[in-house]
Amino acid sequence: MKIMIFDTETTSLNKPFCYNVGYVIADTDTKEIVETKDFVAEQIWHNLALFSTAYYAEKRQLYVKDMRSRKTRMMKFGRICQEMIRDIKKYNIQMAFAYNSDFDERVFNFNCDWYKCNNPFDTVP
């Protein structure tokens, strides 16, 4: 079985605009990582006033370095969700996990509502 393990970084707890999403897809049978992806959300990245309110705002240079080395890709939040949905279908993901699942679920619900995009976790427990 393949599972998705993901994490988000946001601007705040009250209005958790997501500026970073990363995930791995793991095969529970072989214990191998079959896919790793990391994204920066373009809408928040280019809004410097909003990005500066992020808990990890001082790590901006690390994101720049990762984008330059193509470890991280910048996309609009809706496109990130589309990519996640494609991977969920491609790998037949049956479960998704997060390091702080209550918060990360709220992050996706808030951002998908805000940007009017499909939530990748609507069909995955």
DSSP file (Angstrom, degrees, kcal/mol; ACC not computed):
  #  RESIDUE AA STRUCTURE BP1 BP2  ACC     N-H-->O    O-->H-N    N-H-->O    O-->H-N    TCO  KAPPA ALPHA  PHI   PSI    X-CA   Y-CA   Z-CA
    1    1 A M              0   0    0      0, 0.0    27,-3.4     0, 0.0    28,-0.4   0.000 360.0 360.0 360.0 144.2    0.0    0.0    0.0
    2    2 A K  E     -A   27   0A   0     90,-0.4    92,-1.6    89,-0.3    93,-0.6  -0.877 360.0-174.4-107.4 138.7    1.2    3.5   -0.7
    3    3 A I  E     -Ab  26  95A   0     23,-2.5    23,-2.4    -2,-0.4     2,-0.5  -0.889  18.7-132.6-127.3 158.3    0.7    6.4    1.7
    4    4 A M  E     -Ab  25  96A   0     91,-2.1    93,-3.1    -2,-0.3     2,-0.5  -0.945  14.5-169.4-112.3 132.6    1.3   10.1    1.6
    5    5 A I  E     +Ab  24  97A   0     19,-2.6    19,-2.4    -2,-0.5     2,-0.3  -0.989  20.4 173.0-120.4 122.6    3.0   12.0    4.4
    6    6 A F  E     -Ab  23  98A   0     91,-2.7    93,-1.0    -2,-0.5     2,-0.3  -0.824  19.7-166.2-132.2 165.2    2.9   15.7    4.1
    7    7 A D  E     -A   22   0A   0     15,-2.3    15,-2.3    -2,-0.3     2,-0.3  -0.989   7.3-157.1-148.5 150.7    3.7   18.9    6.0
    8    8 A T  E     -A   21   0A   0     -2,-0.3     2,-0.4    13,-0.2    13,-0.2  -0.916   6.2-153.4-126.9 155.2    2.8   22.6    5.6
    9    9 A E  E     -A   20   0A   0     11,-2.1    10,-2.3    -2,-0.3    11,-1.4  -0.989  24.4-175.1-124.2 139.9    4.3   25.9    6.7
   10   10 A T  E     -A   18   0A   0     -2,-0.4    45,-0.9     8,-0.3    46,-0.4  -0.784  37.6-116.9-133.6 171.0    2.0   28.9    7.1
   11   11 A T  S    S-     0   0    0      6,-1.7     2,-0.3    -2,-0.3    46,-0.1   0.832  90.2 -20.4 -78.2 -33.8    2.0   32.5    7.9
   12   12 A S        -     0   0    0      3,-0.2    -1,-0.2     5,-0.1    42,-0.1  -0.940  56.8-109.8-160.8 178.5    0.0   32.2   11.1
   13   13 A L  S    S+     0   0    0     -2,-0.3    -1,-0.1     2,-0.1    -2,-0.0   0.804 111.8  49.3 -88.8 -33.2   -2.3   30.1   13.2
   14   14 A N  S    S+     0   0    0      1,-0.3    -1,-0.1    -3,-0.1    -2,-0.0   0.956 129.7  17.3 -74.2 -51.4   -5.4   32.2   12.8
   15   15 A K  S    S-     0   0    0      2,-0.1     2,-2.4    95,-0.0    -1,-0.3  -0.811  82.9-162.9-118.9  86.8   -5.3   32.7    9.1
   16   16 A P        -     0   0    0      0, 0.0     2,-0.4     0, 0.0    95,-0.2  -0.389   8.7-176.3 -80.0  72.6   -3.0   29.9    8.0
   17   17 A F        -     0   0    0     -2,-2.4    -6,-1.7     1,-0.1     2,-0.4  -0.550  26.0-130.0 -66.3 124.8   -2.0   31.0    4.5
   18   18 A C  E     +A   10   0A   0     -2,-0.4    26,-0.3    -8,-0.2    -8,-0.3  -0.645  37.6 165.7 -84.3 125.8    0.2   28.2    3.3
   19   19 A Y  E     +     0   0A   0    -10,-2.3    22,-1.7    -2,-0.4     2,-0.3   0.507  68.4  36.3-112.5 -10.0    3.5   29.1    1.7
   20   20 A N  E     +AC   9  40A   0    -11,-1.4   -11,-2.1    20,-0.2     2,-0.4  -0.981  55.8 176.9-147.7 132.2    5.2   25.7    1.7
   21   21 A V  E     +AC   8  39A   0     18,-2.0    18,-3.1    -2,-0.3     2,-0.4  -0.999   8.9 173.0-132.0 130.2    3.9   22.2    1.1
   22   22 A G  E     +AC   7  38A   0    -15,-2.3   -15,-2.3    -2,-0.4     2,-0.3  -0.985   3.4 169.1-134.1 148.2    6.1   19.1    1.1
   23   23 A Y  E     -AC   6  37A   0     14,-2.9    14,-2.9    -2,-0.4     2,-0.3  -0.998  19.9-153.9-154.6 158.0    5.3   15.5    0.9
   24   24 A V  E     -AC   5  36A   0    -19,-2.4   -19,-2.6    -2,-0.3     2,-0.5  -0.948  13.8-143.5-125.3 151.4    6.6   12.0    0.4
   25   25 A I  E     -AC   4  35A   0     10,-2.6     9,-3.1    -2,-0.3    10,-1.3  -0.980  24.6-169.3-114.4 124.4    4.9    8.9   -1.0
   26   26 A A  E     -AC   3  33A   0    -23,-2.4   -23,-2.5    -2,-0.5     2,-0.7  -0.874  22.9-134.6-118.4 146.3    6.0    5.8    0.8
   27   27 A D  E  >> -AC   2  32A   0      5,-2.9     4,-1.9    -2,-0.4     5,-0.6  -0.885  13.1-159.8 -95.9 116.7    5.4    2.1    0.0
   28   28 A T  T  45S+     0   0    0    -27,-3.4    -1,-0.1    -2,-0.7   -26,-0.1   0.710  88.5  53.3 -72.9 -18.6    4.4    0.4    3.2
   29   29 A D  T  45S+     0   0    0    -28,-0.4    -1,-0.2     1,-0.1   -27,-0.1   0.925 122.0  25.8 -79.9 -46.9    5.3   -3.0    1.9
   30   30 A T  T  45S-     0   0    0      2,-0.1    -2,-0.2     0, 0.0    -1,-0.1   0.600  97.0-132.4 -92.6 -11.7    8.8   -2.2    0.7
   31   31 A K  T  <5 +     0   0    0     -4,-1.9     2,-0.3     1,-0.2    -3,-0.2   0.746  61.4 136.0  64.9  25.1    9.4    0.6    3.2
   32   32 A E  E   < -C   27   0A   0     -5,-0.6    -5,-2.9     2,-0.0     2,-0.6  -0.764  60.7-123.3-105.2 149.8   10.7    2.8    0.3
   33   33 A I  E     +C   26   0A   0     -2,-0.3    -7,-0.3    -7,-0.2     3,-0.1  -0.812  27.9 179.6 -84.7 122.1   10.1    6.4   -0.6
   34   34 A V  E     +     0   0A   0     -9,-3.1     2,-0.3    -2,-0.6    -8,-0.2   0.626  65.0  17.0-101.3 -15.4    8.7    6.4   -4.1
   35   35 A E  E     -C   25   0A   0    -10,-1.3   -10,-2.6     2,-0.0     2,-0.4  -0.976  56.0-172.6-156.9 141.3    8.2   10.1   -4.6
   36   36 A T  E     +C   24   0A   0     -2,-0.3     2,-0.3   -12,-0.2   -12,-0.2  -0.994  13.8 171.7-136.4 129.5    9.3   13.3   -2.8
   37   37 A K  E     -C   23   0A   0    -14,-2.9   -14,-2.9    -2,-0.4     2,-0.4  -0.993  11.2-174.7-141.0 148.0    8.0   16.8   -3.7
   38   38 A D  E     -C   22   0A   0     -2,-0.3    35,-2.2    33,-0.3     2,-0.3  -0.996   9.9-175.8-143.1 134.4    8.3   20.2   -2.2
   39   39 A F  E     -Cd  21  73A   0    -18,-3.1   -18,-2.0    -2,-0.4     2,-0.5  -0.953  20.2-149.5-134.1 148.6    6.5   23.4   -3.2
   40   40 A V  E     -Cd  20  74A   0     33,-2.3    35,-2.3    -2,-0.3     2,-0.6  -0.974  31.2-123.1-111.3 132.1    6.4   27.1   -2.4
   41   41 A A  E >>  - d   0  75A   0    -22,-1.7     4,-2.4    -2,-0.5     3,-0.6  -0.663  15.8-150.7 -80.4 118.1    3.1   28.8   -2.9
   42   42 A E  H 3> S+     0   0    0     33,-2.7     4,-2.1    -2,-0.6     5,-0.2   0.848  89.2  60.1 -58.0 -40.5    3.6   31.7   -5.3
   43   43 A Q  H 34 S+     0   0    0     32,-0.2     4,-0.3     1,-0.2    -1,-0.2   0.884 114.5  34.4 -61.2 -39.3    0.8   33.9   -3.9
   44   44 A I  H X4 S+     0   0    0     -3,-0.6     3,-0.9   -26,-0.3     7,-0.4   0.868 112.4  60.3 -83.7 -38.3    2.3   34.1   -0.4
   45   45 A W  H 3< S+     0   0    0     -4,-2.4    -2,-0.2     1,-0.3    -3,-0.2   0.901 109.3  43.1 -55.4 -43.4    5.9   34.1   -1.5
   46   46 A H  T 3< S+     0   0    0     -4,-2.1     2,-1.1    -5,-0.2    -1,-0.3   0.533  96.3  80.7 -84.8  -6.3    5.4   37.3   -3.6
   47   47 A N    <>  +     0   0    0     -3,-0.9     4,-3.1    -4,-0.3     3,-0.3  -0.742  61.7 179.7 -97.0  84.6    3.4   39.0   -0.8
   48   48 A L  H  > S+     0   0    0     -2,-1.1     4,-2.2     1,-0.2    -1,-0.2   0.840  75.7  55.1 -60.4 -36.7    6.4   40.0    1.3
   49   49 A A  H  4 S+     0   0    0      2,-0.2     4,-0.3     1,-0.2    -1,-0.2   0.921 114.9  39.8 -63.4 -42.2    4.3   41.7    4.0
   50   50 A L  H >4 S+     0   0    0     -3,-0.3     3,-1.6     1,-0.2     4,-0.3   0.917 114.1  52.8 -72.7 -43.9    2.3   38.5    4.5
   51   51 A F  H >< S+     0   0    0     -4,-3.1     3,-2.0    -7,-0.4    -2,-0.2   0.863  99.6  63.9 -60.3 -35.1    5.3   36.2    4.2
   52   52 A S  T 3< S+     0   0    0     -4,-2.2    -1,-0.3     1,-0.3    -2,-0.2   0.678  94.3  61.7 -65.6 -15.0    7.2   38.2    6.8
   53   53 A T  T <  S+     0   0    0     -3,-1.6    -1,-0.3    -4,-0.3    -2,-0.2   0.535  80.3 115.3 -85.5  -5.6    4.5   37.2    9.4
   54   54 A A  S X  S-     0   0    0     -3,-2.0     3,-1.5    -4,-0.3   -43,-0.2  -0.310  74.4-126.7 -66.8 146.4    5.4   33.5    9.0
   55   55 A Y  T 3  S+     0   0    0    -45,-0.9     3,-0.3     1,-0.3    -1,-0.1   0.877 112.8  36.3 -58.5 -39.7    6.9   31.7   11.9
   56   56 A Y  T >  S+     0   0    0    -46,-0.4     3,-2.3     1,-0.2    -1,-0.3  -0.072  76.0 130.3-105.0  32.5    9.8   30.6    9.8
   57   57 A A  G X   +     0   0    0     -3,-1.5     3,-1.5     1,-0.3    -1,-0.2   0.803  65.6  66.3 -56.4 -30.1   10.1   33.8    7.7
   58   58 A E  G 3  S+     0   0    0     -3,-0.3     3,-0.4     1,-0.3    -1,-0.3   0.619  88.8  68.1 -69.7 -10.1   13.9   33.9    8.5
   59   59 A K  G X>  +     0   0    0     -3,-2.3     4,-1.5     1,-0.2     3,-1.0   0.291  63.9 111.2 -89.4  10.3   14.3   30.7    6.4
   60   60 A R  H <> S+     0   0    0     -3,-1.5     4,-2.1     1,-0.3     3,-0.3   0.878  73.3  55.8 -53.2 -41.9   13.4   32.5    3.2
   61   61 A Q  H 3> S+     0   0    0     -3,-0.4     4,-2.4     1,-0.2    -1,-0.3   0.827 102.3  56.7 -62.3 -31.9   17.0   32.1    1.9
   62   62 A L  H <> S+     0   0    0     -3,-1.0     4,-2.3     2,-0.2    -1,-0.2   0.887 107.2  48.6 -66.4 -37.7   16.8   28.3    2.4
   63   63 A Y  H  X S+     0   0    0     -4,-1.5     4,-2.6    -3,-0.3    -2,-0.2   0.899 109.8  52.2 -66.9 -39.6   13.8   28.3    0.1
   64   64 A V  H  X S+     0   0    0     -4,-2.1     4,-2.6     2,-0.2    -2,-0.2   0.940 110.6  48.1 -59.8 -46.7   15.6   30.4   -2.5
   65   65 A K  H  X S+     0   0    0     -4,-2.4     4,-1.9     1,-0.2    -2,-0.2   0.918 112.7  47.9 -60.5 -44.6   18.5   27.9   -2.4
   66   66 A D  H  <>S+     0   0    0     -4,-2.3     5,-2.6     1,-0.2     6,-1.6   0.853 111.9  49.7 -67.6 -34.4   16.2   24.9   -2.7
   67   67 A M  H ><5S+     0   0    0     -4,-2.6     3,-1.1     4,-0.2    -2,-0.2   0.906 109.7  51.3 -69.9 -39.8   14.3   26.6   -5.6
   68   68 A R  H 3<5S+     0   0    0     -4,-2.6    -2,-0.2     1,-0.3    -1,-0.2   0.866 112.8  45.3 -63.9 -35.0   17.6   27.4   -7.4
   69   69 A S  T 3<5S-     0   0    0     -4,-1.9    -1,-0.3    -5,-0.2    -2,-0.2   0.376 115.2-119.4 -89.6   5.9   18.7   23.8   -7.1
   70   70 A R  T < 5S+     0   0    0     -3,-1.1    -3,-0.2     2,-0.2    -4,-0.1   0.705  82.4 119.5  64.7  23.6   15.3   22.6   -8.2
   71   71 A K  S   <S+     0   0    0     -5,-2.6     2,-0.4    -6,-0.2   -33,-0.3   0.744  79.5  37.0 -80.9 -26.6   14.6   20.7   -5.0
   72   72 A T  S    S-     0   0    0     -6,-1.6     2,-0.4    -9,-0.1   -33,-0.2  -0.968  75.7-154.0-126.4 140.5   11.6   23.0   -4.4
   73   73 A R  E     -d   39   0A   0    -35,-2.2   -33,-2.3    -2,-0.4     2,-0.5  -0.923  12.3-134.1-116.6 142.4    9.2   24.3   -7.1
   74   74 A M  E     +d   40   0A   0     -2,-0.4     2,-0.3   -35,-0.2   -33,-0.2  -0.820  39.3 150.6 -94.1 129.8    7.2   27.5   -7.0
   75   75 A M  E     -d   41   0A   0    -35,-2.3   -33,-2.7    -2,-0.5   -32,-0.2  -0.969  51.4 -89.2-148.7 160.5    3.5   27.2   -8.0
   76   76 A K    >>  -     0   0    0     -2,-0.3     4,-2.0   -35,-0.2     3,-0.6  -0.452  46.2-111.9 -66.9 150.2    0.2   28.7   -7.3
   77   77 A F  H 3> S+     0   0    0      1,-0.3     4,-2.2     2,-0.2     5,-0.2   0.879 117.0  54.4 -56.4 -41.5   -1.5   27.0   -4.4
   78   78 A G  H 3> S+     0   0    0      1,-0.2     4,-2.0     2,-0.2    -1,-0.3   0.873 107.5  50.3 -60.6 -37.9   -4.3   25.6   -6.7
   79   79 A R  H <> S+     0   0    0     -3,-0.6     4,-2.4     2,-0.2    -1,-0.2   0.861 106.9  54.9 -68.1 -36.4   -1.6   24.0   -9.0
   80   80 A I  H  X S+     0   0    0     -4,-2.0     4,-2.3     2,-0.2    -2,-0.2   0.939 108.7  48.6 -60.3 -45.6    0.1   22.4   -6.0
   81   81 A C  H  X S+     0   0    0     -4,-2.2     4,-2.6     1,-0.2    -2,-0.2   0.898 109.5  52.5 -61.6 -41.0   -3.3   20.8   -5.0
   82   82 A Q  H  X S+     0   0    0     -4,-2.0     4,-2.4     2,-0.2    -1,-0.2   0.910 109.2  49.4 -61.1 -42.1   -3.7   19.6   -8.6
   83   83 A E  H  X S+     0   0    0     -4,-2.4     4,-2.3     2,-0.2    -2,-0.2   0.905 111.1  49.5 -64.0 -41.0   -0.3   18.0   -8.5
   84   84 A M  H  X S+     0   0    0     -4,-2.3     4,-2.6     2,-0.2    -2,-0.2   0.919 110.0  50.9 -63.8 -42.8   -1.1   16.3   -5.2
   85   85 A I  H  X S+     0   0    0     -4,-2.6     4,-2.2     1,-0.2    -2,-0.2   0.910 109.6  51.0 -61.2 -42.6   -4.4   15.0   -6.6
   86   86 A R  H  X S+     0   0    0     -4,-2.4     4,-3.3     1,-0.2    -1,-0.2   0.918 112.0  46.5 -60.7 -43.4   -2.5   13.6   -9.6
   87   87 A D  H  X S+     0   0    0     -4,-2.3     4,-2.5     2,-0.2     6,-0.2   0.875 108.8  54.9 -68.5 -35.8   -0.1   11.8   -7.4
   88   88 A I  H  <>S+     0   0    0     -4,-2.6     5,-2.3     2,-0.2     4,-0.3   0.919 115.9  39.1 -61.4 -42.1   -2.8   10.5   -5.1
   89   89 A K  H ><5S+     0   0    0     -4,-2.2     3,-0.9     3,-0.2    -2,-0.2   0.932 114.6  53.0 -71.8 -46.1   -4.5    9.0   -8.2
   90   90 A K  H 3<5S+     0   0    0     -4,-3.3    -2,-0.2     1,-0.3    -3,-0.2   0.894 120.4  32.3 -57.1 -43.5   -1.2    7.8   -9.8
   91   91 A Y  T 3<5S-     0   0    0     -4,-2.5   -89,-0.3    -5,-0.2    -1,-0.3   0.349 105.6-123.5 -98.5   5.4    0.0    6.0   -6.7
   92   92 A N  T < 5 -     0   0    0     -3,-0.9   -90,-0.4    -4,-0.3    -3,-0.2   0.934  34.7-158.5  51.4  51.3   -3.5    4.9   -5.6
   93   93 A I      < +     0   0    0     -5,-2.3   -90,-0.2    -6,-0.2    -1,-0.2  -0.421  19.8 179.6 -64.2 128.0   -2.9    6.6   -2.2
   94   94 A Q        +     0   0    0    -92,-1.6     2,-0.3     1,-0.3    -1,-0.2   0.616  65.1  23.0-105.8 -18.1   -5.3    5.1    0.4
   95   95 A M  E     -b    3   0A   0    -93,-0.6   -91,-2.1    30,-0.1     2,-0.4  -0.997  60.2-157.4-148.8 147.4   -4.2    7.1    3.4
   96   96 A A  E     -b    4   0A   0     -2,-0.3     2,-0.3   -93,-0.2   -91,-0.2  -0.974  11.2-170.3-126.0 143.4   -2.5   10.5    4.1
   97   97 A F  E     -b    5   0A   0    -93,-3.1   -91,-2.7    -2,-0.4     2,-0.3  -0.936   2.7-165.4-130.8 151.8   -0.7   11.4    7.3
   98   98 A A  E >   -b    6   0A   0     -2,-0.3     3,-0.8   -93,-0.2   -91,-0.2  -0.949  32.1-121.8-135.2 157.4    0.7   14.7    8.6
   99   99 A Y  T 3  S+     0   0    0    -93,-1.0     2,-0.2    -2,-0.3   -92,-0.1   0.827 118.3  17.9 -67.6 -31.0    3.1   15.6   11.3
  100  100 A N  T 3> S+     0   0    0      1,-0.1     4,-2.8    -3,-0.0     3,-0.4  -0.655  82.4 178.9-136.0  75.9    0.4   17.8   12.9
  101  101 A S  H <> S+     0   0    0     -3,-0.8     4,-2.4     1,-0.2     5,-0.2   0.808  74.2  53.0 -60.1 -38.9   -2.7   16.4   11.2
  102  102 A D  H  > S+     0   0    0      2,-0.2     4,-1.7     1,-0.2    -1,-0.2   0.944 116.2  40.6 -61.2 -46.3   -5.3   18.6   12.9
  103  103 A F  H  > S+     0   0    0     -3,-0.4     4,-2.4     2,-0.2    -2,-0.2   0.945 115.5  49.6 -66.4 -48.5   -3.4   21.7   11.9
  104  104 A D  H  X S+     0   0    0     -4,-2.8     4,-2.2     1,-0.2    -2,-0.2   0.847 109.3  52.5 -64.0 -33.8   -2.5   20.6    8.4
  105  105 A E  H  X S+     0   0    0     -4,-2.4     4,-2.5    -5,-0.3    -1,-0.2   0.917 110.3  48.5 -64.7 -42.3   -6.1   19.6    7.7
  106  106 A R  H  X S+     0   0    0     -4,-1.7     4,-2.8    -5,-0.2    -2,-0.2   0.883 108.6  55.1 -63.8 -38.2   -7.2   23.0    8.8
  107  107 A V  H  X S+     0   0    0     -4,-2.4     4,-2.7     2,-0.2     5,-0.3   0.938 111.0  43.4 -60.0 -48.6   -4.5   24.6    6.5
  108  108 A F  H  X S+     0   0    0     -4,-2.2     4,-2.6     2,-0.2     5,-0.3   0.910 114.4  49.9 -66.9 -41.0   -5.8   22.7    3.5
  109  109 A N  H  X S+     0   0    0     -4,-2.5     4,-1.8     2,-0.2    -2,-0.2   0.937 114.4  45.0 -61.3 -45.7   -9.4   23.5    4.3
  110  110 A F  H  X S+     0   0    0     -4,-2.8     4,-2.6     2,-0.2    -2,-0.2   0.947 117.7  42.4 -63.0 -50.8   -8.7   27.2    4.8
  111  111 A N  H  X S+     0   0    0     -4,-2.7     4,-3.0     2,-0.2     5,-0.2   0.880 113.0  51.3 -69.3 -39.1   -6.5   27.6    1.7
  112  112 A C  H  X>S+     0   0    0     -4,-2.6     5,-1.9    -5,-0.3     4,-0.7   0.882 114.0  45.8 -66.3 -36.1   -8.7   25.5   -0.7
  113  113 A D  H  <5S+     0   0    0     -4,-1.8     3,-0.3    -5,-0.3    -2,-0.2   0.934 114.7  48.1 -66.5 -45.7  -11.7   27.6    0.4
  114  114 A W  H  <5S+     0   0    0     -4,-2.6    -2,-0.2     1,-0.2    -3,-0.2   0.925 121.4  34.0 -61.5 -47.5   -9.7   30.8    0.0
  115  115 A Y  H  <5S-     0   0    0     -4,-3.0    -1,-0.2    -5,-0.1    -2,-0.2   0.454 105.2-126.0 -90.6  -1.5   -8.4   30.0   -3.4
  116  116 A K  T  <5 +     0   0    0     -4,-0.7     2,-0.3    -3,-0.3    -3,-0.2   0.941  62.0 136.9  57.5  51.3  -11.5   28.1   -4.5
  117  117 A C      < -     0   0    0     -5,-1.9     2,-0.2    -6,-0.2    -1,-0.2  -0.824  61.2 -84.9-125.1 165.8   -9.6   25.0   -5.5
  118  118 A N        -     0   0    0     -2,-0.3   -33,-0.1   -40,-0.1    -5,-0.0  -0.486  38.9-128.7 -71.9 134.4  -10.0   21.2   -5.0
  119  119 A N    >   -     0   0    0     -2,-0.2     3,-1.8     1,-0.1     4,-0.2  -0.737   8.7-147.8 -84.0 121.7   -8.8   19.9   -1.7
  120  120 A P  T 3  S+     0   0    0      0, 0.0     3,-0.5     0, 0.0    -1,-0.1   0.718  95.6  55.7 -62.4 -18.9   -6.5   16.9   -2.4
  121  121 A F  T 3  S+     0   0    0      1,-0.2     3,-0.3     2,-0.1   -25,-0.1   0.264  73.6  98.5-101.5  12.4   -7.7   15.2    0.8
  122  122 A D  S <  S+     0   0    0     -3,-1.8    -1,-0.2     1,-0.2    -4,-0.0   0.803  98.1  29.7 -65.3 -27.0  -11.4   15.3    0.1
  123  123 A T  S    S+     0   0    0     -3,-0.5    -1,-0.2    -4,-0.2    -2,-0.1   0.346 110.4  75.1-114.5   4.8  -11.2   11.6   -0.9
  124  124 A V              0   0    0     -3,-0.3   -29,-0.1     1,-0.1   -30,-0.1  -0.967 360.0 360.0-123.8 121.8   -8.3   10.4    1.2
  125  125 A P              0   0    0      0, 0.0   -30,-0.1     0, 0.0    -1,-0.1   0.517 360.0 360.0 -70.8 360.0   -8.6    9.7    4.9
